[in-house]
Amino acid sequence: MSATLAEKILARACGQASVRAGEILTARLDLLMMHDSGGPRRVASRLEKLGASVWDPDKIVVVSDHFVPAVDMESADILALTRNWARKAGVTHYDMLGICHVVLQEHGHVQPGMFCVGGDSHSPSGGAFGAFMVGMGATDITGALVTGEVWLRVPQTTRIQIDGQLADGVSAKDIMLMLCAQHGMGNEGRVFEYGGSAVQALPMHERLTLCNMAAELGAETGIVEPDAITLAALEAAGKPFSGDIAQWRSDPDAAYAAVHRYDAAAIAPYVAAPHSPANSRPVAEHAGVRVDQAYIGACTGAKLEDLRMAARVLAGRKVARGTRLLIAPASVAMTAQAAAEGTLATLTEAGAILLPSGCGACAGMGAGMLSAGEVCISTTARNFKGRMGSAQAEVYLASPYSVAAAAVTGHITDPRQLLGEGA
């Protein structure tokens, strides 16, 4: 029987020859991830009350990324609890090395065909590697920790086919903001499968953005069929894939809920106005909006490729007077890479302020929070009211190109204008 990639992965996880959209099944986990905010501080007391232990420490990864570095006693205590629990449980723990969705991939934990869950809504990032990965709340995570299983309803798959070549200054973030505008945030029970020549040309960091923001579409997860780029990324992470990736792709006659086709060359830079990712329009419709703060951070917008995008705009330029540019690289390893290749110097010479790797201002924690009346343009995935500080602040979402362009001009600007001018 023909099947989508998501259906093939779930069939394997459920021990069945095939599954169909709508079926309710129990699936075995290949990996469970949680972080310091929704992890041990939420589940430790529940496990103790149940008298239960984790089902398989080798399949559990904990990442400290929300409360790092500690800024008060509450965050210090949360981090201490996380460290102690991870040590006692014998699970893998990455402490202050970066944002969970990026660190997980840097170490090769997610591989094609795997079924994974994460204690964070942006866990669909794992789909960039051809895996089925979905976010869950602390109650479901507790059950999964003990049993190694979760129940689910097999979702339908929507295919996003993007062919051609993206214009210079247009990125995966622009694709996702465009999709949020067109499809809204109410796509429950759907998997968004991204494909086409434009997607196949994207580096892994950009594919992570596509899958990460399936959460903003309201979907169960996002996924990209694995290919040579996937294999190269896993090789670089020291965890080469030993299977056959040919089995992890949708059949040509797979039954999709819908197929939407796009010409990559026709996609413009997009910006989402307050207070929803779905409130997105081409950048020209927001041109001239003054910004107090430009923020390049989060799992969606501060990976190495994102930092390089910003550096292209900022090279030889300075941040506008009255505007502050804050940059929090997505991981410590990416900070080191950016420093070694000169990208970091380009950013800081332009006037950017470097922040620690972590979730920071995106989650309303640590440095970079906004005061009432301030306007921020950000590479983060969400701009809900109060998300980055005051409920009276306004947050616009954009690509690293567009955020850097706004930092230079002091207002929302089409980044293609600056890229065309050169430094």
Sequence and secondary structure as in RCSB ss.txt:
>XXXX:A:sequence
MSATLAEKILARACGQASVRAGEILTARLDLLMMHDSGGPRRVASRLEKLGASVWDPDKIVVVSDHFVPAVDMES
ADILALTRNWARKAGVTHYDMLGICHVVLQEHGHVQPGMFCVGGDSHSPSGGAFGAFMVGMGATDITGALVTGEV
WLRVPQTTRIQIDGQLADGVSAKDIMLMLCAQHGMGNEGRVFEYGGSAVQALPMHERLTLCNMAAELGAETGIVE
PDAITLAALEAAGKPFSGDIAQWRSDPDAAYAAVHRYDAAAIAPYVAAPHSPANSRPVAEHAGVRVDQAYIGACT
GAKLEDLRMAARVLAGRKVARGTRLLIAPASVAMTAQAAAEGTLATLTEAGAILLPSGCGACAGMGAGMLSAGEV
CISTTARNFKGRMGSAQAEVYLASPYSVAAAAVTGHITDPRQLLGEGA
>XXXX:A:secstr
    HHHHHHHHHHT S   TT EEEEE SEEEEETTTSHHHHHHHHHHHT   S GGGEEEEE SS S  SHHH
HHHHHHHHHHHHHHT EEEESSB HHHHHHHTT   TT EEEESSTTGGGGGGGT EEEE  HHHHHHHHHHSEE
EEE  EEEEEEEES   TT  HHHHHHHHHHHH S  TTEEEEEESHHHHTS HHHHHHHHHTTTTTT SEEEE 
  HHHHHHHHHTT    S GGGSS  TT   SEEEEEEGGG   EEE TT TTSEEEGGGGTT B SEEEE STT
T SHHHHHHHHHHHTT    TT EEEE  SBHHHHHHHHHHTHHHHHHHTT EE  SSSGGGGT STT B TT E
EEESSS   TTTTB TT EEEE  HHHHHHHHHHSB   HHHHHHH  
